[in-house]
Amino acid sequence: MLRFLNQCSQGRGAWLLMAFTALALELTALWFQHVMLLKPCVLCIYERCALFGVLGAALIGAIAPKTPLRYVAMVIWLYSAFRGVQLT
């Protein structure tokens, strides 16, 4: 299992999938806010901030998946995901 996760983190596919998912969630939230004119609650804003951290980490990981920079991306991703879960 860990070997599989290590192999996934060394390719761009998993990082780009995570970036696409975070971007889709952000765009959906912006759609609800600006097109449907729904005001977000404070918790929604905090969750968006956590998602921006995940998006940034995914882009860092996608840029250099085979270098030690991917470990920095993993730390940013875990921290952002932890803070997002901690808020709920």
C-alpha positions, 0 to 999 in steps of 0.5 A: 500500500505504501509503495503504491502511494509512493509511486503515485506521488512520483507521477504528475497524474495524482497531483494534477487530479488533486489540483483539478479537484480543488480548482473545481470545488473553488469554482463551484463555491465562486459560482454559488457566491457570485452567480447565484448570489448566495453569501458564504458563511464564515466557515465556508470562507475558512474552507476555501482558504484550506482548499487554496492550500491544497491547490497550491500544494498540488501545483508544487507537486505537479511541477516537480514530482520526482524531486524532494520538492514533492515532500514540501508539497506533501507537508503543505497538503497535509497541513492544509487538509488538517486545518480544513478538517479541524475547522469543521 
